[in-house]
Amino acid sequence: MFILIENMANYNFKKDLILGNQGEIIIKEFLESKGSKFIGLNNDNKYDLKMITDNVETTYEIKTDVYCTPTKDTGNMFIEFFCRDKPSGILTSQATWFIMYYKYLNEAWFIKTDDLKKLVNENKFKVITNGGDKGSSTNGYLIPRKIFKENFIVNKI
């Protein structure tokens, strides 16, 4: 989970971790409502959630954005690729699907991880450096959601 931090003085990683875990549970319940069966959660950088649909196991990387609201929305999706002096996020995920869950917009944007990697490689997205919590040196791509919405499956949650 990654959340772009605007006010570092009030940043609380444990709180963000809890929000990220809550987002994973919400996506799990959404997928179950569509007929998938829960297999398990994962706590490393390979994937977050494993489900089975039609006898096929599928993994999901889930990122939760709690700063984007109907009244405060940058219009961007932040895709992390580097944190704490090592590759992370999209560079390390082995999940089949990547999901950006916007808690306060009640939306989940689904894209196959390989398709997201291709989208990033084929476009010159703005790169944010030194985002995230103090000392994390988090880097990521800013994807304008409206312009690239057609690349995603957007679900109301």
N, C-alpha and C positions, 0 to 999 in steps of 0.2 A: 504494500500500500504506500502511495506517495501523495502528499498534500503540499501544494505550493504555499509557503508561509509568507504572509505579508508583515506580521508584527512579531518579530522574534522574541521580544520581551515577555510575551504571553504564551509562547509556544510550550506545549506539553506533549511529548512523544507518546507517553502511556495513554493519554486521552485519544490521540490519533490512532493508536494501535487498536484500542477498544472500538472506535468507530469503523475501522477497516474490517475488524472481525464481525461486527454487526452487519456490514455490507455484504460480506461473504454469506452470512446466514440468510439474508434477504434474497440474494440471488439463488441460493440453494432452494429456498422455498418456492421461488418463482419457477425454477426448472422442474421441481417436483409437481407443481400445478400443471405443467405441460406434459407430464407423463414420465419424466426421468426419475431414476431411483438413486438415492444417495449412497455413495460408497465410502467417502471419507474426505477429511480436510488434510492439508499438508502445510507444514511450517518451514519450508525452505524456498529457494528461489526458482524451483522447477515449475511449480503450479500451486494453486491455492485449494482447488476443489476438484474432486473426481466424482463423476456421475455415470450412470449407465442408461442408455436409451436404445431400445430395439436390439438388445444384447451387444451393444457396442459401448466400450468404456471411452469416456471423453473427459479431458482435463480442461480446467478453466483458470485463467489468471484474472483476478478481480481487483480493480483499483476503485477506491471510493473517494468521491469528491464531495466534501461537505461545505465548501466555501462558495460554490456556485449556487445562487438562489435566483428566484424569478426577478428580484429587484437589483441584484448585483451579479451580473454574469459577464465575464470577459469574452465569451463566445469561443474560447479556446479549450482544447483538450491537451493536457500535459502528459507526455509519454517519456518517462524516465529511462535513461540508458547508462548512467554512471552515478555512483554514490560511494562515499567513503573510500576513495582511491581505487575503486575496482568497477568493472562492468556490472550492471544491474538491470532491473526492469526488462525492457524489450530485448536486450542483448542476452539475457540469461534464461528467460522464461522458456520452458519446454512445453507449455500448455498448447492444446489444440486451438482453444478460443481465448481471446483477450476481451475482457468486459470492463468498460468504464461505467461505473454506477454513480449517477448524480442524485444523491439523496433528496435534496430539496427541489429538484426539478421532476422527481419521480420518473426518471428515465434510466434505462440501461442500454448502452451502446455496445453491440456485439460485433466482433470482426474476428475472422480466423487469424491467429497469430502470424502465420506466414504471409497473409495478405497485408497485415499491418506493417510487417517488416518491408515488404515490397513497396507499400505506399510511402514509407519513410525514405527508402532508398531512391525512389523515383521523383521525389519532390525536395525542394530546398526550403524546408520549414525553418522558421526562426528557432535558434537554440538558446535556451536559458541556462546560464552557468551560475554556479554557487547558489542555487535555490535550496529549498528544504531547511532543515534545522541547522543551527549554528555548527560549523565545522564539518558538515556532511559533504560539502562540495558536490551537491546533487546537480546533475545536468539532465536536460530533457528537451524534447521537441515540442513546440507549440503548434498544434494542428487546428486551423480554423474550422470549427464544427459545421457551420452552415455550408461552407464551400465543399467539404468532403463528406457530408452526410450520406450521400448516395453509396459510399463504400461500406457503410455500416448497416446493421439491422437494429433499428431503434425500437425498444419496447417500453411501454408505459408500465411502471411497477406500482 
